[in-house]
Amino acid sequence: MNNKILRKLFLGFIHIHILFHAKEEGIYGSWMLEELREHGYDISAGTLYPILHQMEADELLHKEEINVEGKIRKYYSATQKGEEVLDEARAKAYELFREIK
């Protein structure tokens, strides 16, 4: 299977995964990288951080900078718009799963 095609498909799943965790609690980049890797996504920081920045620009995520042991860590949480998008994506994912299983 062509990795480029799978990468495009999985990119949408990654966005949904980010929104899910950002709705539950604030997330930060390195934690999200590990979480995605635990689920089999081979993603680099160079891919994740632009996704987070774009999701913030799209008003799906809200960023808060917090000083952690002298370093600024950027925590992202889902906005109301992000939660609405997640709910819609979840409904579509369930529908698709029922169809393809």
A tleap script that builds the chain and sets N, CA, C and O, in Angstrom:
source leaprc.protein.ff14SB
mol = sequence {
  NMET ASN ASN LYS ILE LEU ARG LYS LEU PHE
  LEU GLY PHE ILE HIE ILE HIE ILE LEU PHE
  HIE ALA LYS GLU GLU GLY ILE TYR GLY SER
  TRP MET LEU GLU GLU LEU ARG GLU HIE GLY
  TYR ASP ILE SER ALA GLY THR LEU TYR PRO
  ILE LEU HIE GLN MET GLU ALA ASP GLU LEU
  LEU HIE LYS GLU GLU ILE ASN VAL GLU GLY
  LYS ILE ARG LYS TYR TYR SER ALA THR GLN
  LYS GLY GLU GLU VAL LEU ASP GLU ALA ARG
  ALA LYS ALA TYR GLU LEU PHE ARG GLU ILE
  CLYS
}
set mol.1.N position { 0.860 -1.190 0.000 }
set mol.1.CA position { 0.000 0.000 0.000 }
set mol.1.C position { 0.894 1.236 0.000 }
set mol.1.O position { 1.952 1.254 0.628 }
set mol.2.N position { 0.465 2.232 -0.689 }
set mol.2.CA position { 1.226 3.468 -0.810 }
set mol.2.C position { 1.175 4.252 0.509 }
set mol.2.O position { 0.097 4.631 0.965 }
set mol.3.N position { 2.336 4.490 1.112 }
set mol.3.CA position { 2.400 5.204 2.386 }
set mol.3.C position { 1.864 6.624 2.280 }
set mol.3.O position { 1.307 7.144 3.247 }
set mol.4.N position { 2.022 7.261 1.125 }
set mol.4.CA position { 1.532 8.623 0.931 }
set mol.4.C position { 0.007 8.666 1.035 }
set mol.4.O position { -0.555 9.594 1.617 }
set mol.5.N position { -0.648 7.671 0.477 }
set mol.5.CA position { -2.110 7.596 0.541 }
set mol.5.C position { -2.562 7.359 1.977 }
set mol.5.O position { -3.481 8.023 2.458 }
set mol.6.N position { -1.923 6.420 2.661 }
set mol.6.CA position { -2.275 6.148 4.064 }
set mol.6.C position { -2.035 7.371 4.931 }
set mol.6.O position { -2.829 7.669 5.823 }
set mol.7.N position { -0.952 8.073 4.677 }
set mol.7.CA position { -0.630 9.271 5.459 }
set mol.7.C position { -1.749 10.308 5.343 }
set mol.7.O position { -2.130 10.934 6.333 }
set mol.8.N position { -2.269 10.483 4.134 }
set mol.8.CA position { -3.372 11.426 3.932 }
set mol.8.C position { -4.615 10.985 4.695 }
set mol.8.O position { -5.286 11.802 5.325 }
set mol.9.N position { -4.917 9.697 4.639 }
set mol.9.CA position { -6.077 9.192 5.370 }
set mol.9.C position { -5.908 9.362 6.878 }
set mol.9.O position { -6.820 9.822 7.566 }
set mol.10.N position { -4.755 8.992 7.373 }
set mol.10.CA position { -4.512 9.031 8.810 }
set mol.10.C position { -4.436 10.451 9.358 }
set mol.10.O position { -4.652 10.657 10.552 }
set mol.11.N position { -4.136 11.425 8.519 }
set mol.11.CA position { -4.056 12.807 8.975 }
set mol.11.C position { -5.388 13.261 9.573 }
set mol.11.O position { -5.406 13.974 10.577 }
set mol.12.N position { -6.488 12.856 8.968 }
set mol.12.CA position { -7.795 13.180 9.533 }
set mol.12.C position { -8.013 12.515 10.876 }
set mol.12.O position { -8.565 13.121 11.795 }
set mol.13.N position { -7.576 11.255 10.992 }
set mol.13.CA position { -7.692 10.549 12.277 }
set mol.13.C position { -6.877 11.259 13.356 }
set mol.13.O position { -7.296 11.349 14.510 }
set mol.14.N position { -5.718 11.754 12.967 }
set mol.14.CA position { -4.846 12.453 13.919 }
set mol.14.C position { -5.533 13.714 14.433 }
set mol.14.O position { -5.482 14.005 15.628 }
set mol.15.N position { -6.167 14.455 13.549 }
set mol.15.CA position { -6.900 15.656 13.967 }
set mol.15.C position { -7.995 15.299 14.974 }
set mol.15.O position { -8.165 15.980 15.985 }
set mol.16.N position { -8.728 14.237 14.693 }
set mol.16.CA position { -9.795 13.806 15.597 }
set mol.16.C position { -9.210 13.385 16.938 }
set mol.16.O position { -9.752 13.717 17.992 }
set mol.17.N position { -8.107 12.658 16.893 }
set mol.17.CA position { -7.445 12.207 18.120 }
set mol.17.C position { -7.016 13.416 18.964 }
set mol.17.O position { -7.209 13.431 20.179 }
set mol.18.N position { -6.444 14.408 18.320 }
set mol.18.CA position { -6.019 15.627 19.030 }
set mol.18.C position { -7.222 16.297 19.680 }
set mol.18.O position { -7.173 16.648 20.859 }
set mol.19.N position { -8.292 16.476 18.930 }
set mol.19.CA position { -9.483 17.125 19.485 }
set mol.19.C position { -10.045 16.341 20.662 }
set mol.19.O position { -10.462 16.932 21.658 }
set mol.20.N position { -10.059 15.023 20.556 }
set mol.20.CA position { -10.571 14.199 21.642 }
set mol.20.C position { -9.810 14.464 22.937 }
set mol.20.O position { -10.413 14.729 23.977 }
set mol.21.N position { -8.488 14.390 22.867 }
set mol.21.CA position { -7.694 14.584 24.085 }
set mol.21.C position { -7.725 16.026 24.561 }
set mol.21.O position { -7.710 16.281 25.766 }
set mol.22.N position { -7.767 16.968 23.635 }
set mol.22.CA position { -7.802 18.386 24.020 }
set mol.22.C position { -9.140 18.743 24.666 }
set mol.22.O position { -9.228 19.719 25.412 }
set mol.23.N position { -10.164 17.970 24.388 }
set mol.23.CA position { -11.457 18.177 25.051 }
set mol.23.C position { -11.411 17.649 26.478 }
set mol.23.O position { -11.999 18.239 27.384 }
set mol.24.N position { -10.710 16.535 26.676 }
set mol.24.CA position { -10.624 15.910 27.990 }
set mol.24.C position { -9.790 16.727 28.968 }
set mol.24.O position { -10.166 16.900 30.128 }
set mol.25.N position { -8.645 17.232 28.486 }
set mol.25.CA position { -7.740 18.036 29.323 }
set mol.25.C position { -6.739 18.720 28.412 }
set mol.25.O position { -6.616 18.365 27.240 }
set mol.26.N position { -6.028 19.695 28.946 }
set mol.26.CA position { -5.015 20.371 28.157 }
set mol.26.C position { -3.926 19.401 27.719 }
set mol.26.O position { -3.472 18.568 28.505 }
set mol.27.N position { -3.514 19.510 26.474 }
set mol.27.CA position { -2.454 18.649 25.941 }
set mol.27.C position { -1.270 19.525 25.538 }
set mol.27.O position { -1.428 20.725 25.314 }
set mol.28.N position { -0.098 18.927 25.449 }
set mol.28.CA position { 1.063 19.631 24.908 }
set mol.28.C position { 1.750 18.699 23.916 }
set mol.28.O position { 1.541 17.486 23.929 }
set mol.29.N position { 2.564 19.287 23.067 }
set mol.29.CA position { 3.108 18.599 21.917 }
set mol.29.C position { 3.798 17.281 22.184 }
set mol.29.O position { 3.446 16.271 21.575 }
set mol.30.N position { 4.772 17.264 23.079 }
set mol.30.CA position { 5.531 16.026 23.290 }
set mol.30.C position { 4.641 14.918 23.862 }
set mol.30.O position { 4.823 13.747 23.532 }
set mol.31.N position { 3.690 15.280 24.711 }
set mol.31.CA position { 2.753 14.275 25.223 }
set mol.31.C position { 1.906 13.721 24.085 }
set mol.31.O position { 1.685 12.513 23.995 }
set mol.32.N position { 1.429 14.617 23.210 }
set mol.32.CA position { 0.581 14.189 22.104 }
set mol.32.C position { 1.348 13.303 21.141 }
set mol.32.O position { 0.788 12.348 20.604 }
set mol.33.N position { 2.614 13.599 20.914 }
set mol.33.CA position { 3.441 12.737 20.058 }
set mol.33.C position { 3.496 11.324 20.606 }
set mol.33.O position { 3.327 10.359 19.860 }
set mol.34.N position { 3.731 11.196 21.903 }
set mol.34.CA position { 3.796 9.869 22.529 }
set mol.34.C position { 2.444 9.161 22.451 }
set mol.34.O position { 2.379 7.965 22.168 }
set mol.35.N position { 1.384 9.894 22.700 }
set mol.35.CA position { 0.040 9.312 22.643 }
set mol.35.C position { -0.250 8.776 21.243 }
set mol.35.O position { -0.755 7.664 21.092 }
set mol.36.N position { 0.064 9.556 20.237 }
set mol.36.CA position { -0.170 9.121 18.858 }
set mol.36.C position { 0.700 7.915 18.509 }
set mol.36.O position { 0.244 7.002 17.821 }
set mol.37.N position { 1.933 7.903 18.973 }
set mol.37.CA position { 2.826 6.770 18.703 }
set mol.37.C position { 2.307 5.499 19.358 }
set mol.37.O position { 2.435 4.412 18.795 }
set mol.38.N position { 1.723 5.630 20.545 }
set mol.38.CA position { 1.148 4.463 21.217 }
set mol.38.C position { 0.004 3.849 20.415 }
set mol.38.O position { -0.316 2.671 20.569 }
set mol.39.N position { -0.604 4.662 19.561 }
set mol.39.CA position { -1.702 4.189 18.716 }
set mol.39.C position { -1.241 3.864 17.298 }
set mol.39.O position { -2.058 3.670 16.399 }
set mol.40.N position { 0.070 3.807 17.109 }
set mol.40.CA position { 0.611 3.364 15.831 }
set mol.40.C position { 0.826 4.432 14.780 }
set mol.40.O position { 1.143 4.110 13.635 }
set mol.41.N position { 0.662 5.692 15.138 }
set mol.41.CA position { 0.896 6.771 14.183 }
set mol.41.C position { 2.369 7.152 14.210 }
set mol.41.O position { 2.906 7.513 15.257 }
set mol.42.N position { 3.011 7.070 13.065 }
set mol.42.CA position { 4.420 7.449 12.939 }
set mol.42.C position { 4.464 8.911 12.520 }
set mol.42.O position { 4.452 9.226 11.330 }
set mol.43.N position { 4.513 9.791 13.499 }
set mol.43.CA position { 4.429 11.233 13.248 }
set mol.43.C position { 5.586 11.930 13.951 }
set mol.43.O position { 5.959 11.565 15.066 }
set mol.44.N position { 6.141 12.919 13.299 }
set mol.44.CA position { 7.263 13.662 13.868 }
set mol.44.C position { 6.769 14.981 14.454 }
set mol.44.O position { 5.651 15.417 14.178 }
set mol.45.N position { 7.610 15.603 15.259 }
set mol.45.CA position { 7.295 16.927 15.796 }
set mol.45.C position { 7.117 17.924 14.654 }
set mol.45.O position { 6.290 18.831 14.742 }
set mol.46.N position { 7.881 17.759 13.598 }
set mol.46.CA position { 7.793 18.642 12.439 }
set mol.46.C position { 6.468 18.537 11.712 }
set mol.46.O position { 6.109 19.425 10.938 }
set mol.47.N position { 5.746 17.470 11.950 }
set mol.47.CA position { 4.400 17.311 11.393 }
set mol.47.C position { 3.349 17.750 12.412 }
set mol.47.O position { 2.387 18.433 12.059 }
set mol.48.N position { 3.532 17.360 13.674 }
set mol.48.CA position { 2.526 17.648 14.695 }
set mol.48.C position { 2.377 19.133 14.983 }
set mol.48.O position { 1.256 19.640 15.018 }
set mol.49.N position { 3.475 19.839 15.187 }
set mol.49.CA position { 3.359 21.237 15.609 }
set mol.49.C position { 2.654 22.111 14.580 }
set mol.49.O position { 1.850 22.955 14.975 }
set mol.50.N position { 2.908 21.959 13.289 }
set mol.50.CA position { 2.109 22.727 12.326 }
set mol.50.C position { 0.618 22.379 12.369 }
set mol.50.O position { -0.229 23.242 12.138 }
set mol.51.N position { 0.298 21.117 12.663 }
set mol.51.CA position { -1.103 20.730 12.800 }
set mol.51.C position { -1.724 21.471 13.982 }
set mol.51.O position { -2.812 22.033 13.858 }
set mol.52.N position { -1.039 21.475 15.127 }
set mol.52.CA position { -1.553 22.183 16.302 }
set mol.52.C position { -1.733 23.667 16.015 }
set mol.52.O position { -2.745 24.256 16.394 }
set mol.53.N position { -0.755 24.275 15.347 }
set mol.53.CA position { -0.841 25.706 15.033 }
set mol.53.C position { -2.003 25.992 14.090 }
set mol.53.O position { -2.709 26.986 14.257 }
set mol.54.N position { -2.204 25.123 13.100 }
set mol.54.CA position { -3.314 25.324 12.164 }
set mol.54.C position { -4.655 25.129 12.860 }
set mol.54.O position { -5.607 25.862 12.591 }
set mol.55.N position { -4.735 24.157 13.742 }
set mol.55.CA position { -5.981 23.934 14.479 }
set mol.55.C position { -6.286 25.120 15.393 }
set mol.55.O position { -7.450 25.456 15.611 }
set mol.56.N position { -5.250 25.745 15.922 }
set mol.56.CA position { -5.442 26.955 16.720 }
set mol.56.C position { -5.925 28.090 15.819 }
set mol.56.O position { -6.852 28.816 16.179 }
set mol.57.N position { -5.302 28.247 14.649 }
set mol.57.CA position { -5.705 29.295 13.698 }
set mol.57.C position { -7.143 29.087 13.226 }
set mol.57.O position { -7.861 30.051 12.959 }
set mol.58.N position { -7.557 27.826 13.124 }
set mol.58.CA position { -8.929 27.495 12.720 }
set mol.58.C position { -9.920 27.592 13.881 }
set mol.58.O position { -11.105 27.301 13.722 }
set mol.59.N position { -9.423 28.002 15.042 }
set mol.59.CA position { -10.220 28.188 16.260 }
set mol.59.C position { -10.818 26.891 16.794 }
set mol.59.O position { -11.883 26.880 17.411 }
set mol.60.N position { -10.095 25.790 16.536 }
set mol.60.CA position { -10.499 24.499 17.099 }
set mol.60.C position { -9.821 24.261 18.441 }
set mol.60.O position { -10.346 23.547 19.295 }
set mol.61.N position { -8.649 24.866 18.620 }
set mol.61.CA position { -7.876 24.738 19.853 }
set mol.61.C position { -7.571 26.121 20.410 }
set mol.61.O position { -7.434 27.094 19.670 }
set mol.62.N position { -7.469 26.182 21.725 }
set mol.62.CA position { -7.038 27.394 22.427 }
set mol.62.C position { -5.697 27.080 23.080 }
set mol.62.O position { -5.546 26.037 23.717 }
set mol.63.N position { -4.731 27.967 22.926 }
set mol.63.CA position { -3.398 27.744 23.489 }
set mol.63.C position { -3.211 28.591 24.745 }
set mol.63.O position { -3.583 29.764 24.795 }
set mol.64.N position { -2.624 27.957 25.753 }
set mol.64.CA position { -2.261 28.651 26.991 }
set mol.64.C position { -0.807 28.320 27.293 }
set mol.64.O position { -0.425 27.150 27.322 }
set mol.65.N position { -0.004 29.340 27.516 }
set mol.65.CA position { 1.408 29.129 27.823 }
set mol.65.C position { 1.597 29.107 29.332 }
set mol.65.O position { 1.197 30.034 30.036 }
set mol.66.N position { 2.218 28.029 29.819 }
set mol.66.CA position { 2.415 27.838 31.254 }
set mol.66.C position { 3.890 27.561 31.517 }
set mol.66.O position { 4.531 26.793 30.800 }
set mol.67.N position { 4.413 28.197 32.554 }
set mol.67.CA position { 5.808 27.994 32.943 }
set mol.67.C position { 5.901 26.687 33.736 }
set mol.67.O position { 5.303 26.545 34.802 }
set mol.68.N position { 6.661 25.745 33.192 }
set mol.68.CA position { 6.860 24.444 33.841 }
set mol.68.C position { 8.360 24.263 34.030 }
set mol.68.O position { 9.106 24.068 33.069 }
set mol.69.N position { 8.786 24.332 35.287 }
set mol.69.CA position { 10.196 24.176 35.636 }
set mol.69.C position { 11.095 25.112 34.830 }
set mol.69.O position { 12.152 24.716 34.339 }
set mol.70.N position { 10.649 26.362 34.706 }
set mol.70.CA position { 11.444 27.382 34.033 }
set mol.70.C position { 11.315 27.403 32.520 }
set mol.70.O position { 11.929 28.241 31.859 }
set mol.71.N position { 10.529 26.498 31.966 }
set mol.71.CA position { 10.306 26.466 30.517 }
set mol.71.C position { 8.836 26.743 30.221 }
set mol.71.O position { 7.948 26.324 30.963 }
set mol.72.N position { 8.599 27.448 29.133 }
set mol.72.CA position { 7.229 27.716 28.728 }
set mol.72.C position { 6.705 26.520 27.945 }
set mol.72.O position { 7.274 26.135 26.923 }
set mol.73.N position { 5.621 25.940 28.432 }
set mol.73.CA position { 4.977 24.819 27.746 }
set mol.73.C position { 3.632 25.319 27.223 }
set mol.73.O position { 2.884 25.987 27.938 }
set mol.74.N position { 3.342 24.993 25.991 }
set mol.74.CA position { 2.089 25.407 25.361 }
set mol.74.C position { 1.067 24.287 25.500 }
set mol.74.O position { 1.224 23.202 24.939 }
set mol.75.N position { 0.026 24.575 26.253 }
set mol.75.CA position { -1.065 23.623 26.438 }
set mol.75.C position { -2.215 24.011 25.515 }
set mol.75.O position { -2.562 25.184 25.383 }
set mol.76.N position { -2.788 23.008 24.888 }
set mol.76.CA position { -3.908 23.235 23.981 }
set mol.76.C position { -5.149 22.565 24.536 }
set mol.76.O position { -5.101 21.431 25.013 }
set mol.77.N position { -6.260 23.280 24.468 }
set mol.77.CA position { -7.542 22.702 24.860 }
set mol.77.C position { -8.537 22.986 23.738 }
set mol.77.O position { -8.388 23.946 22.982 }
set mol.78.N position { -9.540 22.142 23.647 }
set mol.78.CA position { -10.547 22.298 22.600 }
set mol.78.C position { -11.426 23.499 22.897 }
set mol.78.O position { -11.826 23.723 24.039 }
set mol.79.N position { -11.724 24.267 21.861 }
set mol.79.CA position { -12.677 25.361 21.969 }
set mol.79.C position { -14.086 24.800 21.787 }
set mol.79.O position { -14.259 23.614 21.506 }
set mol.80.N position { -15.081 25.653 21.948 }
set mol.80.CA position { -16.460 25.219 21.685 }
set mol.80.C position { -16.585 24.740 20.246 }
set mol.80.O position { -17.211 23.713 19.982 }
set mol.81.N position { -15.992 25.480 19.315 }
set mol.81.CA position { -16.015 25.077 17.907 }
set mol.81.C position { -15.318 23.722 17.729 }
set mol.81.O position { -15.801 22.868 16.985 }
set mol.82.N position { -14.191 23.530 18.406 }
set mol.82.CA position { -13.468 22.258 18.334 }
set mol.82.C position { -14.299 21.104 18.851 }
set mol.82.O position { -14.283 20.013 18.280 }
set mol.83.N position { -15.025 21.341 19.932 }
set mol.83.CA position { -15.893 20.295 20.485 }
set mol.83.C position { -17.024 19.959 19.531 }
set mol.83.O position { -17.398 18.794 19.393 }
set mol.84.N position { -17.572 20.970 18.872 }
set mol.84.CA position { -18.643 20.732 17.900 }
set mol.84.C position { -18.117 19.939 16.703 }
set mol.84.O position { -18.788 19.030 16.213 }
set mol.85.N position { -16.924 20.283 16.237 }
set mol.85.CA position { -16.312 19.545 15.127 }
set mol.85.C position { -16.043 18.106 15.543 }
set mol.85.O position { -16.278 17.181 14.766 }
set mol.86.N position { -15.550 17.909 16.766 }
set mol.86.CA position { -15.303 16.564 17.271 }
set mol.86.C position { -16.593 15.752 17.307 }
set mol.86.O position { -16.607 14.592 16.894 }
set mol.87.N position { -17.670 16.347 17.795 }
set mol.87.CA position { -18.945 15.633 17.856 }
set mol.87.C position { -19.402 15.208 16.462 }
set mol.87.O position { -19.869 14.085 16.273 }
set mol.88.N position { -19.267 16.098 15.497 }
set mol.88.CA position { -19.667 15.773 14.128 }
set mol.88.C position { -18.758 14.694 13.540 }
set mol.88.O position { -19.232 13.769 12.880 }
set mol.89.N position { -17.454 14.816 13.780 }
set mol.89.CA position { -16.501 13.816 13.275 }
set mol.89.C position { -16.763 12.457 13.915 }
set mol.89.O position { -16.681 11.429 13.243 }
set mol.90.N position { -17.072 12.447 15.190 }
set mol.90.CA position { -17.360 11.203 15.900 }
set mol.90.C position { -18.584 10.514 15.287 }
set mol.90.O position { -18.578 9.301 15.078 }
set mol.91.N position { -19.620 11.284 15.004 }
set mol.91.CA position { -20.826 10.711 14.396 }
set mol.91.C position { -20.508 10.123 13.020 }
set mol.91.O position { -20.974 9.033 12.690 }
set mol.92.N position { -19.732 10.825 12.234 }
set mol.92.CA position { -19.363 10.327 10.904 }
set mol.92.C position { -18.476 9.089 11.012 }
set mol.92.O position { -18.612 8.157 10.220 }
set mol.93.N position { -17.571 9.076 11.987 }
set mol.93.CA position { -16.680 7.926 12.174 }
set mol.93.C position { -17.481 6.692 12.568 }
set mol.93.O position { -17.226 5.600 12.059 }
set mol.94.N position { -18.459 6.858 13.481 }
set mol.94.CA position { -19.306 5.730 13.873 }
set mol.94.C position { -20.075 5.208 12.668 }
set mol.94.O position { -20.162 3.998 12.456 }
set mol.95.N position { -20.633 6.120 11.878 }
set mol.95.CA position { -21.377 5.730 10.687 }
set mol.95.C position { -20.487 4.931 9.717 }
set mol.95.O position { -20.895 3.896 9.190 }
set mol.96.N position { -19.281 5.431 9.500 }
set mol.96.CA position { -18.346 4.745 8.605 }
set mol.96.C position { -17.957 3.384 9.163 }
set mol.96.O position { -17.925 2.395 8.430 }
set mol.97.N position { -17.662 3.330 10.460 }
set mol.97.CA position { -17.280 2.066 11.077 }
set mol.97.C position { -18.373 1.012 10.914 }
set mol.97.O position { -18.094 -0.137 10.570 }
set mol.98.N position { -19.617 1.414 11.163 }
set mol.98.CA position { -20.736 0.473 11.018 }
set mol.98.C position { -20.829 -0.028 9.576 }
set mol.98.O position { -21.163 -1.190 9.341 }
set mol.99.N position { -20.539 0.833 8.626 }
set mol.99.CA position { -20.635 0.454 7.226 }
set mol.99.C position { -19.520 -0.486 6.791 }
set mol.99.O position { -19.774 -1.432 6.045 }
set mol.100.N position { -18.290 -0.249 7.242 }
set mol.100.CA position { -17.160 -1.029 6.748 }
set mol.100.C position { -16.838 -2.253 7.580 }
set mol.100.O position { -16.067 -3.101 7.131 }
set mol.101.N position { -17.396 -2.381 8.777 }
set mol.101.CA position { -17.051 -3.532 9.607 }
set mol.101.C position { -17.747 -4.724 9.075 }
set mol.101.O position { -17.603 -5.818 9.621 }
savepdb mol mol.pdb
quit
